[in-house]
Amino acid sequence: MSEDRQTRRYPQNLQGVLQLAVEAGSAAEGPAPPEPMSEERKTWLREALTELCKGQMDEVEQMKQCLAVLRKEGSERERGGEEEREDDDEDDERETAFEMLSELCENLDNARDLMTLGGLELCVSQYLNHAQSGLRWRAAQLIASCAQNMPQLQFHLLSIGALPKLLQLTDSDPNPTVRVKALYAVSCLVREQEAGLQAFLSHDGFSVLMRGMQSENEKLRTKSAFLLLNLLTSHPEQKDTLVAMGMVQQLVSVLRTPHSPVHEHVLGALCCLVEDFPQGLKDCRNPALGLEELLRQRSKELQGKEESQEELDFCERLRVMCFSGQQSDDTGMDR
């Protein structure tokens, strides 16, 4: 028996600990085990669970330390010289704190703890409008990490005014990374979240997406079009609003830009605006847009390109919906 204890291996991680606990529980519910759990094994299990709880507490302490760094008041930059270098070091320290918080908050419990500790209010009130772009985009990224699939945190962020600030950053921040990260955070607050969508609409969010698709920033263009497609798919009742603001014409103008990944999402959005919506269909058929010839040419360009199959499918679907049988439809109307 002593030899068995010496050679027995115990798990070294959380998964192993949980598996051991499950096995112990199953054994208790089933037939009596051939021997009771040894004192050595009981002691190891207690210590492992204690260490696990301690590790969780350590993460909360880490978050508190990061927040203490972020709450430190910045030094006056008017002093210049060596003290200005100290300010740069302080910014680096804050960026590191944000990166650590983003990593920790991939754990949903930690994200909830960050809200309780006031970390989200700090991001929204002090860092989304910070002078340093590296701190602005890291604050937006942290907000996105916390908001994903967490309705409680989404409601909290909406209640403290995060969305209008994020939309403003998406629309007009001079730093391209800030704009992309802010849009990512917007997406985490409005997708599959009715309260977020209503706030998005009240702050003219679709116009922000329209301008994003016209940006020179390729990532921003693609992500704006993707979010538009997602919202149209989930909320077809918004077609009227979008068509009324001239979205069809704007999307076709984006299709005329040099080919890029954004075009796949743009074609998908146009399909949504046309399907079961006569005004969207009418706008697409406007001869001034030249959409029929554009789609015919694009289909030829995409033929045989496996990586562009989904875009080709959207292109063909839109062409059929808009222009297949159009001549007979027009003839019937003339009669």
ZAVO-240138 format. One record per residue (C-alpha): residue number from 1; chain; x, y, z. Coordinates in Angstrom, 2 decimals, padded with zeros to 5 digits. Layout:
N
<k->NUM, c->A, u->X, v->Y, w->Z>
...
REM end
This chain:
335
<k->1, c->A, u->000.00, v->000.00, w->000.00>
<k->2, c->A, u->002.84, v->002.38, w->000.83>
<k->3, c->A, u->004.38, v->001.59, w->-002.55>
<k->4, c->A, u->001.04, v->002.47, w->-004.20>
<k->5, c->A, u->001.01, v->005.84, w->-002.46>
<k->6, c->A, u->004.55, v->006.59, w->-003.63>
<k->7, c->A, u->003.77, v->005.83, w->-007.29>
<k->8, c->A, u->000.29, v->007.43, w->-007.42>
<k->9, c->A, u->000.19, v->010.65, w->-009.51>
<k->10, c->A, u->-002.15, v->013.48, w->-008.63>
<k->11, c->A, u->-003.54, v->016.01, w->-011.11>
<k->12, c->A, u->-001.57, v->019.21, w->-011.58>
<k->13, c->A, u->-004.31, v->021.55, w->-012.87>
<k->14, c->A, u->-007.93, v->022.62, w->-012.36>
<k->15, c->A, u->-009.31, v->020.16, w->-014.87>
<k->16, c->A, u->-007.61, v->017.32, w->-013.05>
<k->17, c->A, u->-008.91, v->018.52, w->-009.69>
<k->18, c->A, u->-012.48, v->018.68, w->-010.96>
<k->19, c->A, u->-012.18, v->015.27, w->-012.56>
<k->20, c->A, u->-010.95, v->013.84, w->-009.27>
<k->21, c->A, u->-013.89, v->015.40, w->-007.44>
<k->22, c->A, u->-016.36, v->013.99, w->-009.99>
<k->23, c->A, u->-014.86, v->010.54, w->-009.67>
<k->24, c->A, u->-015.06, v->010.74, w->-005.90>
<k->25, c->A, u->-018.72, v->011.82, w->-006.09>
<k->26, c->A, u->-019.59, v->009.09, w->-008.56>
<k->27, c->A, u->-017.97, v->006.51, w->-006.37>
<k->28, c->A, u->-020.01, v->007.72, w->-003.41>
<k->29, c->A, u->-023.27, v->007.37, w->-005.36>
<k->30, c->A, u->-022.45, v->003.95, w->-006.82>
<k->31, c->A, u->-021.30, v->000.71, w->-005.27>
<k->32, c->A, u->-018.97, v->000.97, w->-002.29>
<k->33, c->A, u->-015.36, v->001.48, w->-003.44>
<k->34, c->A, u->-012.90, v->-001.28, w->-002.66>
<k->35, c->A, u->-011.15, v->001.06, w->-000.23>
<k->36, c->A, u->-011.95, v->004.47, w->001.30>
<k->37, c->A, u->-010.18, v->007.60, w->000.09>
<k->38, c->A, u->-006.82, v->007.72, w->001.78>
<k->39, c->A, u->-005.94, v->010.53, w->004.16>
<k->40, c->A, u->-003.14, v->011.51, w->001.79>
<k->41, c->A, u->-005.60, v->011.90, w->-001.06>
<k->42, c->A, u->-008.09, v->013.83, w->001.07>
<k->43, c->A, u->-005.33, v->016.19, w->002.21>
<k->44, c->A, u->-004.12, v->016.76, w->-001.34>
<k->45, c->A, u->-007.68, v->017.47, w->-002.56>
<k->46, c->A, u->-008.32, v->019.98, w->000.24>
<k->47, c->A, u->-005.03, v->021.76, w->-000.48>
<k->48, c->A, u->-005.71, v->021.82, w->-004.22>
<k->49, c->A, u->-009.16, v->023.35, w->-003.77>
<k->50, c->A, u->-007.77, v->025.89, w->-001.30>
<k->51, c->A, u->-005.09, v->026.82, w->-003.80>
<k->52, c->A, u->-007.73, v->027.15, w->-006.51>
<k->53, c->A, u->-009.77, v->029.58, w->-004.39>
<k->54, c->A, u->-006.62, v->031.46, w->-003.52>
<k->55, c->A, u->-005.82, v->031.74, w->-007.24>
<k->56, c->A, u->-009.21, v->033.33, w->-007.88>
<k->57, c->A, u->-008.62, v->035.77, w->-005.02>
<k->58, c->A, u->-005.18, v->036.53, w->-006.45>
<k->59, c->A, u->-006.82, v->037.52, w->-009.76>
<k->60, c->A, u->-009.14, v->039.92, w->-007.95>
<k->61, c->A, u->-006.11, v->041.41, w->-006.21>
<k->62, c->A, u->-004.38, v->041.75, w->-009.57>
<k->63, c->A, u->-007.38, v->043.64, w->-010.91>
<k->64, c->A, u->-007.36, v->045.94, w->-007.88>
<k->65, c->A, u->-003.68, v->046.67, w->-008.47>
<k->66, c->A, u->-004.32, v->047.42, w->-012.15>
<k->67, c->A, u->-007.16, v->049.79, w->-011.22>
<k->68, c->A, u->-004.92, v->051.53, w->-008.70>
<k->69, c->A, u->-002.47, v->052.20, w->-011.53>
<k->70, c->A, u->-005.24, v->053.51, w->-013.77>
<k->71, c->A, u->-006.64, v->055.74, w->-011.04>
<k->72, c->A, u->-003.35, v->057.50, w->-010.44>
<k->73, c->A, u->-003.55, v->061.09, w->-011.56>
<k->74, c->A, u->-001.34, v->061.91, w->-014.52>
<k->75, c->A, u->001.65, v->064.17, w->-014.02>
<k->76, c->A, u->001.63, v->067.69, w->-015.40>
<k->77, c->A, u->003.28, v->067.62, w->-018.82>
<k->78, c->A, u->004.30, v->071.26, w->-018.65>
<k->79, c->A, u->007.34, v->070.37, w->-016.56>
<k->80, c->A, u->009.16, v->068.82, w->-019.52>
<k->81, c->A, u->012.60, v->067.18, w->-019.55>
<k->82, c->A, u->013.15, v->064.10, w->-017.43>
<k->83, c->A, u->009.73, v->064.41, w->-015.81>
<k->84, c->A, u->008.14, v->064.22, w->-019.25>
<k->85, c->A, u->009.92, v->060.90, w->-019.69>
<k->86, c->A, u->008.38, v->059.80, w->-016.39>
<k->87, c->A, u->004.97, v->060.64, w->-017.84>
<k->88, c->A, u->005.74, v->058.37, w->-020.79>
<k->89, c->A, u->006.67, v->055.59, w->-018.38>
<k->90, c->A, u->003.38, v->056.17, w->-016.59>
<k->91, c->A, u->001.48, v->055.78, w->-019.86>
<k->92, c->A, u->003.34, v->052.51, w->-020.51>
<k->93, c->A, u->002.38, v->051.32, w->-017.04>
<k->94, c->A, u->-001.27, v->052.11, w->-017.73>
<k->95, c->A, u->-001.20, v->050.33, w->-021.07>
<k->96, c->A, u->000.22, v->047.26, w->-019.34>
<k->97, c->A, u->-002.54, v->047.47, w->-016.71>
<k->98, c->A, u->-005.20, v->047.57, w->-019.44>
<k->99, c->A, u->-003.67, v->044.59, w->-021.21>
<k->100, c->A, u->-003.62, v->042.58, w->-017.99>
<k->101, c->A, u->-007.24, v->043.49, w->-017.25>
<k->102, c->A, u->-008.34, v->042.47, w->-020.76>
<k->103, c->A, u->-006.66, v->039.10, w->-020.30>
<k->104, c->A, u->-008.15, v->038.57, w->-016.83>
<k->105, c->A, u->-011.63, v->039.58, w->-017.98>
<k->106, c->A, u->-011.78, v->036.80, w->-020.54>
<k->107, c->A, u->-013.02, v->035.01, w->-017.42>
<k->108, c->A, u->-016.66, v->036.08, w->-017.01>
<k->109, c->A, u->-016.44, v->036.08, w->-013.21>
<k->110, c->A, u->-013.51, v->038.48, w->-013.39>
<k->111, c->A, u->-015.43, v->040.72, w->-015.79>
<k->112, c->A, u->-018.30, v->040.87, w->-013.31>
<k->113, c->A, u->-015.84, v->041.64, w->-010.49>
<k->114, c->A, u->-014.34, v->044.45, w->-012.55>
<k->115, c->A, u->-017.80, v->046.03, w->-012.81>
<k->116, c->A, u->-018.24, v->045.73, w->-009.03>
<k->117, c->A, u->-014.83, v->047.35, w->-008.47>
<k->118, c->A, u->-015.82, v->050.36, w->-010.60>
<k->119, c->A, u->-013.44, v->049.55, w->-013.42>
<k->120, c->A, u->-015.96, v->050.02, w->-016.22>
<k->121, c->A, u->-016.98, v->053.48, w->-014.97>
<k->122, c->A, u->-013.30, v->054.39, w->-014.93>
<k->123, c->A, u->-012.89, v->053.30, w->-018.56>
<k->124, c->A, u->-015.92, v->055.25, w->-019.72>
<k->125, c->A, u->-015.39, v->058.42, w->-017.69>
<k->126, c->A, u->-011.62, v->058.86, w->-017.96>
<k->127, c->A, u->-010.08, v->056.72, w->-020.67>
<k->128, c->A, u->-012.37, v->056.69, w->-023.71>
<k->129, c->A, u->-011.53, v->060.38, w->-024.13>
<k->130, c->A, u->-007.91, v->060.20, w->-022.92>
<k->131, c->A, u->-005.29, v->062.21, w->-024.78>
<k->132, c->A, u->-003.20, v->059.11, w->-025.45>
<k->133, c->A, u->-004.59, v->056.97, w->-028.28>
<k->134, c->A, u->-002.97, v->053.83, w->-026.86>
<k->135, c->A, u->-005.05, v->054.24, w->-023.71>
<k->136, c->A, u->-008.25, v->055.06, w->-025.64>
<k->137, c->A, u->-008.17, v->051.92, w->-027.75>
<k->138, c->A, u->-007.19, v->049.70, w->-024.83>
<k->139, c->A, u->-010.12, v->051.06, w->-022.83>
<k->140, c->A, u->-012.47, v->050.28, w->-025.73>
<k->141, c->A, u->-010.99, v->046.81, w->-026.05>
<k->142, c->A, u->-011.52, v->046.12, w->-022.34>
<k->143, c->A, u->-015.14, v->047.26, w->-022.61>
<k->144, c->A, u->-015.65, v->044.90, w->-025.55>
<k->145, c->A, u->-014.08, v->041.99, w->-023.67>
<k->146, c->A, u->-016.39, v->042.52, w->-020.70>
<k->147, c->A, u->-019.57, v->043.12, w->-022.73>
<k->148, c->A, u->-019.43, v->039.97, w->-024.86>
<k->149, c->A, u->-022.30, v->037.64, w->-024.02>
<k->150, c->A, u->-022.82, v->039.33, w->-020.65>
<k->151, c->A, u->-026.26, v->041.02, w->-020.54>
<k->152, c->A, u->-025.68, v->042.28, w->-016.98>
<k->153, c->A, u->-022.53, v->044.12, w->-018.02>
<k->154, c->A, u->-024.12, v->045.31, w->-021.29>
<k->155, c->A, u->-026.97, v->046.95, w->-019.37>
<k->156, c->A, u->-024.50, v->048.49, w->-016.96>
<k->157, c->A, u->-022.37, v->049.95, w->-019.76>
<k->158, c->A, u->-025.43, v->051.33, w->-021.51>
<k->159, c->A, u->-026.62, v->052.92, w->-018.27>
<k->160, c->A, u->-023.33, v->054.80, w->-017.76>
<k->161, c->A, u->-023.30, v->056.23, w->-021.29>
<k->162, c->A, u->-020.66, v->054.07, w->-022.94>
<k->163, c->A, u->-022.40, v->053.73, w->-026.32>
<k->164, c->A, u->-022.51, v->057.39, w->-027.47>
<k->165, c->A, u->-018.84, v->057.81, w->-026.56>
<k->166, c->A, u->-017.90, v->054.67, w->-028.47>
<k->167, c->A, u->-019.91, v->055.78, w->-031.51>
<k->168, c->A, u->-018.15, v->059.14, w->-031.45>
<k->169, c->A, u->-014.75, v->057.44, w->-031.35>
<k->170, c->A, u->-015.79, v->055.16, w->-034.22>
<k->171, c->A, u->-016.93, v->058.13, w->-036.26>
<k->172, c->A, u->-014.20, v->060.68, w->-035.75>
<k->173, c->A, u->-011.16, v->059.58, w->-033.76>
<k->174, c->A, u->-007.95, v->060.48, w->-035.61>
<k->175, c->A, u->-006.34, v->057.15, w->-034.70>
<k->176, c->A, u->-007.41, v->054.21, w->-036.92>
<k->177, c->A, u->-006.88, v->051.59, w->-034.19>
<k->178, c->A, u->-009.11, v->053.51, w->-031.80>
<k->179, c->A, u->-011.88, v->053.61, w->-034.40>
<k->180, c->A, u->-011.71, v->049.86, w->-035.04>
<k->181, c->A, u->-011.62, v->048.92, w->-031.34>
<k->182, c->A, u->-014.46, v->051.32, w->-030.56>
<k->183, c->A, u->-016.61, v->049.76, w->-033.29>
<k->184, c->A, u->-015.85, v->046.33, w->-031.86>
<k->185, c->A, u->-017.13, v->047.51, w->-028.48>
<k->186, c->A, u->-020.24, v->048.99, w->-030.14>
<k->187, c->A, u->-020.89, v->045.63, w->-031.77>
<k->188, c->A, u->-020.64, v->043.84, w->-028.40>
<k->189, c->A, u->-023.25, v->046.22, w->-026.96>
<k->190, c->A, u->-025.85, v->046.12, w->-029.75>
<k->191, c->A, u->-025.80, v->042.66, w->-031.33>
<k->192, c->A, u->-028.51, v->040.42, w->-029.88>
<k->193, c->A, u->-029.24, v->043.14, w->-027.33>
<k->194, c->A, u->-032.53, v->045.01, w->-027.79>
<k->195, c->A, u->-031.73, v->047.80, w->-025.33>
<k->196, c->A, u->-028.40, v->048.30, w->-027.06>
<k->197, c->A, u->-030.05, v->048.44, w->-030.48>
<k->198, c->A, u->-032.52, v->051.08, w->-029.32>
<k->199, c->A, u->-029.68, v->053.19, w->-027.91>
<k->200, c->A, u->-027.78, v->052.67, w->-031.18>
<k->201, c->A, u->-030.77, v->053.93, w->-033.19>
<k->202, c->A, u->-031.33, v->056.93, w->-030.92>
<k->203, c->A, u->-027.73, v->058.03, w->-031.53>
<k->204, c->A, u->-027.97, v->057.61, w->-035.33>
<k->205, c->A, u->-025.74, v->054.56, w->-035.31>
<k->206, c->A, u->-026.55, v->053.55, w->-038.89>
<k->207, c->A, u->-025.12, v->056.84, w->-040.16>
<k->208, c->A, u->-021.91, v->056.04, w->-038.27>
<k->209, c->A, u->-021.76, v->052.67, w->-040.04>
<k->210, c->A, u->-022.43, v->054.33, w->-043.39>
<k->211, c->A, u->-019.51, v->056.72, w->-042.89>
<k->212, c->A, u->-017.37, v->053.85, w->-041.61>
<k->213, c->A, u->-017.91, v->051.98, w->-044.88>
<k->214, c->A, u->-016.69, v->055.04, w->-046.76>
<k->215, c->A, u->-013.53, v->055.33, w->-044.67>
<k->216, c->A, u->-010.03, v->054.77, w->-046.03>
<k->217, c->A, u->-009.43, v->052.42, w->-043.09>
<k->218, c->A, u->-009.98, v->048.96, w->-044.60>
<k->219, c->A, u->-010.60, v->047.24, w->-041.26>
<k->220, c->A, u->-013.16, v->049.87, w->-040.28>
<k->221, c->A, u->-014.92, v->049.56, w->-043.64>
<k->222, c->A, u->-015.14, v->045.78, w->-043.40>
<k->223, c->A, u->-016.27, v->045.70, w->-039.77>
<k->224, c->A, u->-018.86, v->048.44, w->-040.38>
<k->225, c->A, u->-020.35, v->046.49, w->-043.28>
<k->226, c->A, u->-020.31, v->043.27, w->-041.27>
<k->227, c->A, u->-022.19, v->044.87, w->-038.36>
<k->228, c->A, u->-024.73, v->046.39, w->-040.78>
<k->229, c->A, u->-025.35, v->042.96, w->-042.33>
<k->230, c->A, u->-025.70, v->041.37, w->-038.91>
<k->231, c->A, u->-028.20, v->043.98, w->-037.71>
<k->232, c->A, u->-030.24, v->043.74, w->-040.90>
<k->233, c->A, u->-030.37, v->039.95, w->-040.62>
<k->234, c->A, u->-031.47, v->040.11, w->-036.98>
<k->235, c->A, u->-033.76, v->043.13, w->-037.36>
<k->236, c->A, u->-035.37, v->043.23, w->-040.82>
<k->237, c->A, u->-037.82, v->045.82, w->-039.48>
<k->238, c->A, u->-035.00, v->048.36, w->-039.86>
<k->239, c->A, u->-035.08, v->048.15, w->-043.68>
<k->240, c->A, u->-037.43, v->051.12, w->-043.99>
<k->241, c->A, u->-035.13, v->053.34, w->-041.94>
<k->242, c->A, u->-032.08, v->052.35, w->-043.94>
<k->243, c->A, u->-033.65, v->052.70, w->-047.37>
<k->244, c->A, u->-035.09, v->056.09, w->-046.42>
<k->245, c->A, u->-031.61, v->057.36, w->-045.51>
<k->246, c->A, u->-030.23, v->056.36, w->-048.93>
<k->247, c->A, u->-028.36, v->053.24, w->-047.83>
<k->248, c->A, u->-028.90, v->051.43, w->-051.15>
<k->249, c->A, u->-027.16, v->054.18, w->-053.10>
<k->250, c->A, u->-024.32, v->054.35, w->-050.57>
<k->251, c->A, u->-023.77, v->050.59, w->-050.65>
<k->252, c->A, u->-023.63, v->050.52, w->-054.44>
<k->253, c->A, u->-021.05, v->053.31, w->-054.36>
<k->254, c->A, u->-018.93, v->051.15, w->-052.02>
<k->255, c->A, u->-019.20, v->048.28, w->-054.52>
<k->256, c->A, u->-017.60, v->050.53, w->-057.14>
<k->257, c->A, u->-014.44, v->050.96, w->-055.07>
<k->258, c->A, u->-011.45, v->048.64, w->-055.73>
<k->259, c->A, u->-012.35, v->045.09, w->-054.77>
<k->260, c->A, u->-011.84, v->044.20, w->-051.10>
<k->261, c->A, u->-013.34, v->041.97, w->-048.37>
<k->262, c->A, u->-015.92, v->044.65, w->-047.54>
<k->263, c->A, u->-017.79, v->043.87, w->-050.78>
<k->264, c->A, u->-019.02, v->040.50, w->-049.56>
<k->265, c->A, u->-020.83, v->042.10, w->-046.61>
<k->266, c->A, u->-022.11, v->044.97, w->-048.76>
<k->267, c->A, u->-023.70, v->042.54, w->-051.22>
<k->268, c->A, u->-025.23, v->040.63, w->-048.31>
<k->269, c->A, u->-026.70, v->043.85, w->-046.92>
<k->270, c->A, u->-028.18, v->044.75, w->-050.32>
<k->271, c->A, u->-029.80, v->041.32, w->-050.51>
<k->272, c->A, u->-031.43, v->041.99, w->-047.14>
<k->273, c->A, u->-032.69, v->045.41, w->-048.25>
<k->274, c->A, u->-034.25, v->043.94, w->-051.41>
<k->275, c->A, u->-035.84, v->040.80, w->-050.01>
<k->276, c->A, u->-039.57, v->041.25, w->-049.36>
<k->277, c->A, u->-039.15, v->045.02, w->-049.48>
<k->278, c->A, u->-040.46, v->046.77, w->-052.63>
<k->279, c->A, u->-038.81, v->050.14, w->-052.00>
<k->280, c->A, u->-035.40, v->048.56, w->-051.64>
<k->281, c->A, u->-035.99, v->046.64, w->-054.87>
<k->282, c->A, u->-037.07, v->049.83, w->-056.64>
<k->283, c->A, u->-033.94, v->051.67, w->-055.50>
<k->284, c->A, u->-031.67, v->048.87, w->-056.72>
<k->285, c->A, u->-033.40, v->048.86, w->-060.11>
<k->286, c->A, u->-032.86, v->052.58, w->-060.63>
<k->287, c->A, u->-031.01, v->052.76, w->-063.99>
<k->288, c->A, u->-028.90, v->055.64, w->-062.71>
<k->289, c->A, u->-027.11, v->053.23, w->-060.35>
<k->290, c->A, u->-026.06, v->050.86, w->-063.14>
<k->291, c->A, u->-026.27, v->048.01, w->-060.66>
<k->292, c->A, u->-027.29, v->045.31, w->-063.17>
<k->293, c->A, u->-024.14, v->045.71, w->-065.27>
<k->294, c->A, u->-022.00, v->046.03, w->-062.14>
<k->295, c->A, u->-023.32, v->042.72, w->-060.80>
<k->296, c->A, u->-022.88, v->040.98, w->-064.16>
<k->297, c->A, u->-019.27, v->042.10, w->-064.35>
<k->298, c->A, u->-018.57, v->041.20, w->-060.72>
<k->299, c->A, u->-019.97, v->037.68, w->-061.23>
<k->300, c->A, u->-017.57, v->037.14, w->-064.13>
<k->301, c->A, u->-014.62, v->038.31, w->-062.01>
<k->302, c->A, u->-015.51, v->035.99, w->-059.13>
<k->303, c->A, u->-016.13, v->032.84, w->-061.17>
<k->304, c->A, u->-013.76, v->030.02, w->-060.26>
<k->305, c->A, u->-012.40, v->031.73, w->-057.15>
<k->306, c->A, u->-013.09, v->029.36, w->-054.29>
<k->307, c->A, u->-012.20, v->031.95, w->-051.64>
<k->308, c->A, u->-014.88, v->034.28, w->-053.06>
<k->309, c->A, u->-017.71, v->031.75, w->-053.25>
<k->310, c->A, u->-019.89, v->033.41, w->-050.61>
<k->311, c->A, u->-019.51, v->036.81, w->-052.26>
<k->312, c->A, u->-020.40, v->035.25, w->-055.61>
<k->313, c->A, u->-023.49, v->033.67, w->-054.06>
<k->314, c->A, u->-024.63, v->037.06, w->-052.73>
<k->315, c->A, u->-023.93, v->038.65, w->-056.11>
<k->316, c->A, u->-025.95, v->036.07, w->-058.06>
<k->317, c->A, u->-028.77, v->036.15, w->-055.53>
<k->318, c->A, u->-029.02, v->039.93, w->-055.73>
<k->319, c->A, u->-028.95, v->039.86, w->-059.53>
<k->320, c->A, u->-031.79, v->037.32, w->-059.65>
<k->321, c->A, u->-033.91, v->039.20, w->-057.11>
<k->322, c->A, u->-033.48, v->042.55, w->-058.83>
<k->323, c->A, u->-033.25, v->041.86, w->-062.52>
<k->324, c->A, u->-034.48, v->038.35, w->-063.38>
<k->325, c->A, u->-037.87, v->038.81, w->-065.04>
<k->326, c->A, u->-037.70, v->042.61, w->-064.69>
<k->327, c->A, u->-038.65, v->043.14, w->-068.32>
<k->328, c->A, u->-041.87, v->041.11, w->-067.97>
<k->329, c->A, u->-042.65, v->042.92, w->-064.71>
<k->330, c->A, u->-042.23, v->046.29, w->-066.41>
<k->331, c->A, u->-044.39, v->045.16, w->-069.33>
<k->332, c->A, u->-047.13, v->044.15, w->-066.96>
<k->333, c->A, u->-046.96, v->047.51, w->-065.25>
<k->334, c->A, u->-047.19, v->049.29, w->-068.63>
<k->335, c->A, u->-050.34, v->047.40, w->-069.43>
REM end
